Amino acid sequence: MNSHLNDEQLTEWLLGTNDDEAAQHLATCNACRTEGESLRNAIAGYCESAYRAAERDEAFWAKQRLAIRSRVRSQRFVPYVRWAAAAVMILVAFAAFMLTRSPQPAQQAKNELSDDAVLQQVENSLDRNYPTALAPAVLIDQERSRALSSTSAAPGTPAARAGGASTTSKQKEQQQ
């Protein structure tokens, strides 16, 4: 071999593959042999330092276990909080839906009216001289008339002056 070994050939020699050419070259070339041995020593030193770093006293490993357990416990709590929050949100959404929807007419109350009650309502509406929508106005007018007729005050009072004309006209209508 004319040139020195490349990185790939040195790596294969370090891994222990059977390469006769590389072995013969290392036996004759001091530069490649020195480089190969320095790589082997560097790898061995790294391996040894890794083993030393891994060899810790029991207190160190106890602290590690405690830290891991506390993290696992705190992470177990988080999913329960998420599920609880999701359940609360669903309940709030359901309550909002129930409160915002318009109430349905009471069909059952309409169905419970008997035929006699329906006939009575029809008869009452036929007896009236005014539409049902004006019933509150009629009640107000009747109350006003009763109040004016009950106050038979002296002719000089404001109530008698205000209601006197309307009372007499109403009395004329009732007489006719």
JOBEL-V37512 format. One record per residue. N is the residue number from 0. RES is the residue in three letters. SS is DSSP state (a for helix, b for strand, c for the rest). BURIAL is I if it has 16 or more other C-alpha atoms within 10 Angstrom, else O. D_FIRST is the distance of its C-alpha to the first C-alpha in whole Angstrom. Layout:
n: (N & N)
res: (RES & RES)
ss: (SS & SS)
burial: (BURIAL & BURIAL)
d_first: (D_FIRST & D_FIRST)
//
This chain:
n: (0 & 1 & 2 & 3 & 4 & 5 & 6 & 7 & 8 & 9 & 10 & 11 & 12 & 13 & 14 & 15 & 16 & 17 & 18 & 19 & 20 & 21 & 22 & 23 & 24 & 25 & 26 & 27 & 28 & 29 & 30 & 31 & 32 & 33 & 34 & 35 & 36 & 37 & 38 & 39 & 40 & 41 & 42 & 43 & 44 & 45 & 46 & 47 & 48 & 49 & 50 & 51 & 52 & 53 & 54 & 55 & 56 & 57 & 58 & 59 & 60 & 61 & 62 & 63 & 64 & 65 & 66 & 67 & 68 & 69 & 70 & 71 & 72 & 73 & 74 & 75 & 76 & 77 & 78 & 79 & 80 & 81 & 82 & 83 & 84 & 85 & 86 & 87 & 88 & 89 & 90 & 91 & 92 & 93 & 94 & 95 & 96 & 97 & 98 & 99 & 100 & 101 & 102 & 103 & 104 & 105 & 106 & 107 & 108 & 109 & 110 & 111 & 112 & 113 & 114 & 115 & 116 & 117 & 118 & 119 & 120 & 121 & 122 & 123 & 124 & 125 & 126 & 127 & 128 & 129 & 130 & 131 & 132 & 133 & 134 & 135 & 136 & 137 & 138 & 139 & 140 & 141 & 142 & 143 & 144 & 145 & 146 & 147 & 148 & 149 & 150 & 151 & 152 & 153 & 154 & 155 & 156 & 157 & 158 & 159 & 160 & 161 & 162 & 163 & 164 & 165 & 166 & 167 & 168 & 169 & 170 & 171 & 172 & 173 & 174 & 175)
res: (MET & ASN & SER & HIS & LEU & ASN & ASP & GLU & GLN & LEU & THR & GLU & TRP & LEU & LEU & GLY & THR & ASN & ASP & ASP & GLU & ALA & ALA & GLN & HIS & LEU & ALA & THR & CYS & ASN & ALA & CYS & ARG & THR & GLU & GLY & GLU & SER & LEU & ARG & ASN & ALA & ILE & ALA & GLY & TYR & CYS & GLU & SER & ALA & TYR & ARG & ALA & ALA & GLU & ARG & ASP & GLU & ALA & PHE & TRP & ALA & LYS & GLN & ARG & LEU & ALA & ILE & ARG & SER & ARG & VAL & ARG & SER & GLN & ARG & PHE & VAL & PRO & TYR & VAL & ARG & TRP & ALA & ALA & ALA & ALA & VAL & MET & ILE & LEU & VAL & ALA & PHE & ALA & ALA & PHE & MET & LEU & THR & ARG & SER & PRO & GLN & PRO & ALA & GLN & GLN & ALA & LYS & ASN & GLU & LEU & SER & ASP & ASP & ALA & VAL & LEU & GLN & GLN & VAL & GLU & ASN & SER & LEU & ASP & ARG & ASN & TYR & PRO & THR & ALA & LEU & ALA & PRO & ALA & VAL & LEU & ILE & ASP & GLN & GLU & ARG & SER & ARG & ALA & LEU & SER & SER & THR & SER & ALA & ALA & PRO & GLY & THR & PRO & ALA & ALA & ARG & ALA & GLY & GLY & ALA & SER & THR & THR & SER & LYS & GLN & LYS & GLU & GLN & GLN & GLN)
ss: (c & c & c & c & c & c & a & a & a & a & a & a & a & a & a & c & c & c & c & a & a & a & a & a & a & a & a & a & c & a & a & a & a & a & a & a & a & a & a & a & a & a & a & a & a & a & a & a & a & a & a & a & a & a & c & c & c & a & a & a & a & a & a & a & a & a & a & a & a & a & a & a & a & a & a & a & a & a & a & a & a & a & a & a & a & a & a & a & a & a & a & a & a & a & a & a & a & a & a & a & c & c & c & c & c & c & a & a & a & a & a & a & c & c & a & a & a & a & a & a & a & a & a & a & a & a & a & c & c & c & c & a & a & a & a & a & a & a & a & a & a & a & a & a & a & a & a & a & a & a & c & c & c & c & c & c & c & a & a & a & a & a & a & a & a & a & a & a & a & a & a & a & a & a & a & c)
burial: (O & O & O & O & I & O & O & O & I & I & O & O & I & O & O & O & O & O & O & O & O & I & O & O & I & I & O & O & O & O & O & I & I & O & O & I & O & O & O & I & O & O & O & O & O & O & O & O & O & O & O & O & O & O & O & O & O & O & O & O & O & O & O & O & O & O & O & O & O & O & O & O & O & O & O & O & O & O & O & O & O & O & O & O & O & O & O & O & O & O & O & O & O & O & O & O & O & O & O & O & O & O & O & O & O & O & O & O & O & O & O & O & O & O & O & O & O & O & O & O & O & O & O & O & O & O & O & O & O & O & O & O & O & O & O & O & O & O & O & O & O & O & O & O & O & O & O & I & O & O & O & O & O & O & O & O & O & O & O & I & O & O & I & I & O & O & I & O & O & O & O & O & O & O & O & O)
d_first: (0 & 4 & 6 & 8 & 9 & 12 & 15 & 15 & 13 & 14 & 18 & 17 & 16 & 19 & 21 & 20 & 18 & 17 & 13 & 12 & 8 & 9 & 11 & 9 & 7 & 10 & 12 & 10 & 10 & 14 & 14 & 12 & 14 & 17 & 17 & 17 & 20 & 22 & 21 & 22 & 25 & 26 & 27 & 28 & 31 & 32 & 32 & 35 & 36 & 37 & 39 & 41 & 42 & 43 & 45 & 48 & 52 & 54 & 56 & 53 & 53 & 57 & 57 & 54 & 56 & 59 & 58 & 56 & 60 & 62 & 59 & 60 & 64 & 64 & 62 & 64 & 67 & 66 & 66 & 70 & 71 & 70 & 71 & 75 & 74 & 74 & 77 & 79 & 78 & 79 & 82 & 83 & 82 & 84 & 87 & 87 & 87 & 90 & 92 & 91 & 92 & 96 & 98 & 99 & 103 & 105 & 105 & 107 & 110 & 111 & 111 & 113 & 116 & 119 & 121 & 124 & 122 & 120 & 124 & 125 & 123 & 124 & 128 & 127 & 125 & 128 & 131 & 129 & 130 & 127 & 123 & 121 & 119 & 122 & 123 & 122 & 124 & 127 & 126 & 126 & 129 & 131 & 130 & 131 & 135 & 135 & 135 & 137 & 140 & 140 & 140 & 144 & 144 & 146 & 146 & 145 & 142 & 139 & 138 & 141 & 141 & 137 & 138 & 142 & 141 & 138 & 140 & 143 & 141 & 140 & 143 & 144 & 142 & 142 & 146 & 145)
//
